[in-house]
Amino acid sequence: SGKTLLVNPGEIWGYLTGLSSIAILDTASQKVEFIELGRFKTFREIIKE
């Protein structure tokens, strides 16, 4: 108790990096699973089209 778990799941759209990812937290075990969803065009790539 008294501990903080900080989880950065990444970005769902991939707006900045082009990599879409999420994180799932099991609240019972405090274990985190990171899931990579795929590569998408970044915002910069979209506006250049």
N, CA, C and O atoms as a MOPAC input file, in Angstrom:
PM7 MOZYME 1SCF
protein

 N      0.83700 1    -1.17300 1     0.00000 1
 C      0.00000 1     0.00000 1     0.00000 1
 C      0.88200 1     1.23500 1     0.00000 1
 O      2.03500 1     1.18800 1     0.42700 1
 N      0.32600 1     2.35000 1    -0.48600 1
 C      1.07700 1     3.58300 1    -0.58700 1
 C      1.94400 1     3.67500 1    -1.83100 1
 O      2.70400 1     4.63100 1    -1.98900 1
 N      1.83600 1     2.68700 1    -2.71800 1
 C      2.62400 1     2.69400 1    -3.95000 1
 C      1.74400 1     3.14000 1    -5.10700 1
 O      0.54300 1     2.87100 1    -5.13100 1
 N      2.35000 1     3.81800 1    -6.05300 1
 C      1.63600 1     4.29200 1    -7.23200 1
 C      2.14100 1     3.54400 1    -8.45800 1
 O      3.34800 1     3.40400 1    -8.65000 1
 N      1.22300 1     3.06600 1    -9.28200 1
 C      1.57800 1     2.42400 1   -10.53800 1
 C      1.23300 1     3.39100 1   -11.66100 1
 O      0.06700 1     3.74000 1   -11.84700 1
 N      2.22800 1     3.81900 1   -12.40000 1
 C      2.03200 1     4.73600 1   -13.51700 1
 C      2.19100 1     3.94300 1   -14.80600 1
 O      3.23400 1     3.33400 1   -15.04400 1
 N      1.14500 1     3.95400 1   -15.64200 1
 C      1.16000 1     3.20200 1   -16.89500 1
 C      0.93200 1     4.16900 1   -18.04400 1
 O     -0.06500 1     4.89100 1   -18.06600 1
 N      1.84500 1     4.18500 1   -18.98900 1
 C      1.67300 1     4.97800 1   -20.20400 1
 C      1.33300 1     3.99900 1   -21.32400 1
 O      2.21000 1     3.27300 1   -21.79200 1
 N      0.06600 1     3.96800 1   -21.76400 1
 C     -0.35000 1     2.98900 1   -22.75700 1
 C      0.06700 1     3.32600 1   -24.18300 1
 O     -0.19900 1     2.54900 1   -25.10000 1
 N      0.70500 1     4.45300 1   -24.38100 1
 C      1.04800 1     4.86100 1   -25.73600 1
 C     -0.08600 1     5.68100 1   -26.31700 1
 O     -0.75800 1     6.42000 1   -25.59700 1
 N     -0.29900 1     5.55300 1   -27.59900 1
 C     -1.34800 1     6.33300 1   -28.25200 1
 C     -2.20300 1     5.43200 1   -29.14300 1
 O     -1.67600 1     4.63600 1   -29.92100 1
 N     -3.49100 1     5.55900 1   -29.02800 1
 C     -4.41300 1     4.68100 1   -29.75500 1
 C     -4.42500 1     4.97700 1   -31.25600 1
 O     -4.52700 1     4.05200 1   -32.06200 1
 N     -4.32200 1     6.25500 1   -31.64300 1
 C     -4.37200 1     6.59400 1   -33.06600 1
 C     -2.99800 1     6.52400 1   -33.70400 1
 O     -2.88800 1     6.23500 1   -34.89600 1
 N     -1.94900 1     6.78100 1   -32.94000 1
 C     -0.61900 1     6.84500 1   -33.51700 1
 C     -0.33600 1     8.21000 1   -34.10500 1
 O      0.49400 1     8.33700 1   -35.00500 1
 N     -1.00800 1     9.22400 1   -33.61300 1
 C     -0.93200 1    10.60000 1   -34.10700 1
 C      0.49700 1    11.11600 1   -34.18800 1
 O      0.86000 1    11.75400 1   -35.17600 1
 N      1.30000 1    10.86100 1   -33.19500 1
 C      2.66900 1    11.38500 1   -33.15800 1
 C      3.69200 1    10.41100 1   -33.72100 1
 O      4.56500 1    10.80300 1   -34.49500 1
 N      3.59200 1     9.15700 1   -33.34100 1
 C      4.62400 1     8.18400 1   -33.70400 1
 C      4.24000 1     7.27300 1   -34.85900 1
 O      5.11000 1     6.66200 1   -35.48000 1
 N      2.94300 1     7.17400 1   -35.15600 1
 C      2.48200 1     6.23500 1   -36.17200 1
 C      2.26200 1     4.84300 1   -35.62200 1
 O      1.78800 1     3.96100 1   -36.33800 1
 N      2.60200 1     4.63400 1   -34.35500 1
 C      2.44200 1     3.32100 1   -33.73200 1
 C      1.25400 1     3.35700 1   -32.78200 1
 O      1.23700 1     4.14400 1   -31.83500 1
 N      0.27700 1     2.52100 1   -33.02600 1
 C     -0.92300 1     2.46400 1   -32.20300 1
 C     -0.76300 1     1.37300 1   -31.15200 1
 O     -0.43500 1     0.23200 1   -31.47500 1
 N     -1.00100 1     1.73500 1   -29.87900 1
 C     -0.83500 1     0.75500 1   -28.80800 1
 C     -1.78400 1     1.05000 1   -27.65300 1
 O     -2.28100 1     2.16500 1   -27.49500 1
 N     -2.01800 1     0.01600 1   -26.85600 1
 C     -2.84800 1     0.14400 1   -25.66000 1
 C     -2.18100 1    -0.63100 1   -24.52700 1
 O     -1.22800 1    -1.37800 1   -24.74800 1
 N     -2.68700 1    -0.44600 1   -23.32600 1
 C     -2.22200 1    -1.21900 1   -22.17700 1
 C     -3.44100 1    -1.71900 1   -21.41400 1
 O     -4.43700 1    -1.00900 1   -21.28200 1
 N     -3.35400 1    -2.94100 1   -20.91700 1
 C     -4.42100 1    -3.52300 1   -20.10600 1
 C     -3.85300 1    -3.79500 1   -18.71900 1
 O     -2.82800 1    -4.46200 1   -18.57500 1
 N     -4.52600 1    -3.27500 1   -17.70800 1
 C     -4.09500 1    -3.45000 1   -16.32200 1
 C     -4.99600 1    -4.45400 1   -15.62300 1
 O     -6.21300 1    -4.27800 1   -15.57500 1
 N     -4.39600 1    -5.50500 1   -15.08100 1
 C     -5.11200 1    -6.45700 1   -14.23100 1
 C     -5.05100 1    -5.88100 1   -12.82000 1
 O     -3.99900 1    -5.91000 1   -12.18200 1
 N     -6.16400 1    -5.36200 1   -12.33600 1
 C     -6.16800 1    -4.68100 1   -11.03900 1
 C     -5.91600 1    -5.62100 1    -9.86300 1
 O     -5.43900 1    -5.18500 1    -8.81400 1
 N     -6.22600 1    -6.88800 1   -10.02500 1
 C     -5.99800 1    -7.84200 1    -8.93700 1
 C     -4.50400 1    -8.12000 1    -8.74300 1
 O     -4.00700 1    -8.14700 1    -7.61800 1
 N     -3.79900 1    -8.32700 1    -9.86200 1
 C     -2.37300 1    -8.66600 1    -9.77500 1
 C     -1.45600 1    -7.46100 1    -9.98900 1
 O     -0.25300 1    -7.54000 1    -9.73900 1
 N     -2.02900 1    -6.34300 1   -10.45300 1
 C     -1.26500 1    -5.13400 1   -10.78600 1
 C     -0.27700 1    -5.37500 1   -11.93300 1
 O      0.73600 1    -4.68600 1   -12.04400 1
 N     -0.58400 1    -6.36400 1   -12.78500 1
 C      0.25900 1    -6.62900 1   -13.95100 1
 C     -0.31200 1    -5.89700 1   -15.15500 1
 O     -1.52600 1    -5.78000 1   -15.32000 1
 N      0.59300 1    -5.40700 1   -15.99000 1
 C      0.20700 1    -4.63900 1   -17.16900 1
 C      0.62400 1    -5.40100 1   -18.42000 1
 O      1.73500 1    -5.92400 1   -18.50400 1
 N     -0.28700 1    -5.45500 1   -19.39300 1
 C      0.02300 1    -6.05400 1   -20.68800 1
 C     -0.05000 1    -4.95200 1   -21.73200 1
 O     -1.07700 1    -4.28700 1   -21.86600 1
 N      1.04200 1    -4.75400 1   -22.47700 1
 C      1.07500 1    -3.76400 1   -23.54400 1
 C      0.79400 1    -4.46700 1   -24.86400 1
 O      1.37500 1    -5.51100 1   -25.15800 1
 N     -0.10400 1    -3.88400 1   -25.65700 1
 C     -0.50600 1    -4.49100 1   -26.92000 1
 C     -0.28300 1    -3.49000 1   -28.04000 1
 O     -0.80500 1    -2.37600 1   -28.01000 1
 N      0.50000 1    -3.90100 1   -29.02700 1
 C      0.75700 1    -3.07200 1   -30.19700 1
 C     -0.31500 1    -3.39200 1   -31.23600 1
 O     -0.48100 1    -4.54900 1   -31.62400 1
 N     -1.03700 1    -2.37600 1   -31.68300 1
 C     -2.14600 1    -2.58800 1   -32.60700 1
 C     -1.74200 1    -2.46100 1   -34.07000 1
 O     -2.43300 1    -2.98400 1   -34.94400 1
 N     -0.65200 1    -1.78600 1   -34.34700 1
 C     -0.20700 1    -1.67400 1   -35.72800 1
 C      0.40900 1    -0.32800 1   -36.03700 1
 O      0.48900 1     0.55600 1   -35.18500 1
 N      0.84000 1    -0.19700 1   -37.27700 1
 C      1.48600 1     1.02700 1   -37.75100 1
 C      0.51000 1     1.76600 1   -38.64000 1
 O     -0.08300 1     1.18300 1   -39.54800 1
 N      0.34300 1     3.05300 1   -38.37800 1
 C     -0.54900 1     3.89000 1   -39.15600 1
 C      0.19200 1     5.15400 1   -39.56900 1
 O      1.26600 1     5.44600 1   -39.04500 1
 N     -0.36900 1     5.88900 1   -40.49000 1
 C      0.24500 1     7.14600 1   -40.91000 1
 C      0.21100 1     8.14700 1   -39.76500 1
 O     -0.77800 1     8.24400 1   -39.03800 1
 N      1.30600 1     8.89400 1   -39.61300 1
 C      1.33700 1     9.95800 1   -38.61300 1
 C      0.56900 1    11.15600 1   -39.13800 1
 O      0.23400 1    11.21600 1   -40.32100 1
 N      0.29400 1    12.09600 1   -38.27200 1
 C     -0.40700 1    13.31400 1   -38.67800 1
 C      0.38500 1    14.03600 1   -39.76400 1
 O     -0.19800 1    14.53400 1   -40.72700 1
 N      1.68600 1    14.09700 1   -39.62000 1
 C      2.52500 1    14.76400 1   -40.63200 1
 C      2.41100 1    14.07400 1   -41.98800 1
 O      2.36100 1    14.74000 1   -43.02200 1
 N      2.37000 1    12.75600 1   -41.98700 1
 C      2.23300 1    12.01700 1   -43.24500 1
 C      0.87800 1    12.28300 1   -43.88900 1
 O      0.78000 1    12.38600 1   -45.11100 1
 N     -0.15600 1    12.39400 1   -43.08300 1
 C     -1.50500 1    12.64000 1   -43.60700 1
 C     -1.59900 1    14.01300 1   -44.24800 1
 O     -2.15300 1    14.14200 1   -45.34000 1
 N     -1.06800 1    15.04600 1   -43.59200 1
 C     -1.21700 1    16.40400 1   -44.14100 1
 C     -0.31800 1    16.64100 1   -45.35200 1
 O     -0.53800 1    17.59800 1   -46.09500 1
 N      0.68600 1    15.79700 1   -45.56800 1
 C      1.54900 1    15.92900 1   -46.74500 1
 C      0.88000 1    15.37600 1   -47.99700 1
 O      1.30000 1    15.68800 1   -49.11100 1
 N     -0.14900 1    14.56500 1   -47.82800 1
 C     -0.82600 1    13.94000 1   -48.97800 1
 C     -1.62200 1    14.95500 1   -49.76300 1
 O     -2.25400 1    14.60700 1   -50.76000 1

